[in-house]
Amino acid sequence: MTSLKKLQRNWEGLARMDPLWAICVDPKRRGNQWNREDLLTAGRTEIRRVMEYLRSLGLVPDAGGAVLDFGCGAGRLTRALADYFGECWGVDISPAMIALAKEFNQDRAACHFQLNEKDDLSGFTGGKFGFIYSSIVLQHIPRIYAERYLCEFIRVLRPGGVLVFQIPEREIASIITKLKHRIGLRGVFSRLPGMKTVAPFHMQMFCFPESEIRELFKTQPVYLRDVKLTNSCTGGFNGNLQFLDLEPQAGFISKQYCVIKTGL
């Protein structure tokens, strides 16, 4: 079991070593080859596609209400959400990412960033948000915590509010490849300031089957409005969100869920 402290240490290391690549993994941009403007443009592209998707379902979140970007990193999606909403909150487990998000978005008064080191969202009152979005984040969080965060999303979502999140359902690969992804053998090693030894930092991947997500939501005041296959787990995704008609023949099967909170 990966504790939240270990998870934080891992992502803090990645954030200090190559933060923009850690947010959007692209083999061609590893080694600090991302730049701020390209990253923020990718965020706008992704959120525009999500807004188009919501409109296609007849869903229009309240533009004047508060929204949450869970796992905000440097705020690429939080900033993009500010084009549509008046109050945007980004939370992340990494202090370095939160500091970078504040630096990148200091010109956006609508954007607020908060460090969250807990397995809940106790920093926010129930029913605060009309829209919650999380992309390529829950896939890096162990199942026990992902379940808790999903339940917390529902708690802080107001009745009638919309939750859209992405997570892989399963992986189509050899047993050895699956084991590598599970334990994070595709790690990177670095000696960071203040560290006496070279430390490994991993991007572990965790899956959550759709059938079990549906079972979890049976205990919550929500209904599952829609599920889409996405390209979010493909190499070089970079925010160019696409909905797929067929599952990939190999790799992670990524799904995006759209959930509505019930009640008055």
C-alpha positions, 0 to 999 in steps of 0.5 A: 500500500502506498501511503499518501506521504509516499505519494506526495514525496513521489510527486513532489520529486517529479514536480521539482525535477521536470514539472511540466512533463510530469503533468503531460507526459510526452516522450518528445518533451522530457527533460524540461522541453515543455514550455508554459504557453504550450502547456496552457494551450493544451489545457484550453484545448482539453477544457473546450472539448469537455464543454462541447461534450457537456453541451451535447448531453444538454448539461450547462454548469452554472457559469457563476458557480465555483468549480474544482480541478482535482490534481491541478498540477501547474493549473493548466486546466484550472486556468482554462476553466476560468474562461467559463466559470467565475470561481475556479479552485485547483488542488494538488498534493505537491507543494511545488506544483501549487507554487508553480500554479500560483506563479503561472496564474497570478494574472487570473483573479478567478483562479485559486490554488490549495494544497491538499495533503489529506485523503479527503477534501475537508478544506471545502464545505459540502455542496460548494461546487457546481462542476468538478473535473479531474483528468489523468490524475486518479489513474496515479492514485491507489484504489483505496484513496481514489474511492475516498476522493470520488466520495468526497467529490460527491460531498462537495458537489451541490445538488444538480452539479456535474462531476466529470472524471477520467480513470483507466478501467483495465490494461491490455498487456503482458503480465510482466508489463502490468507488473512494471506499471503496478510497481512503477519500474518505469521510474526516473532517478534524480538527486534533488537539492537537500537529498543525500542519495539518488532517489527513484520517482515513479509514475504508477498506474492504477485501474478502476473497473467500470462495474466497481465504480457503478457499485460505489455510486450506488451508495451515493446520491448520484446517477451516472449520466454517461461513460466514454472511452477516451485517448487519455492514457495514450502516449503524447495525449497532451490534452488533445482529448478524443472520444473513441468508438472502439477500445485500443488493442493494447495499453490502458483502457481509459474511460471518462465518467459524467455524474450528476448529483441528485437531490434539492 
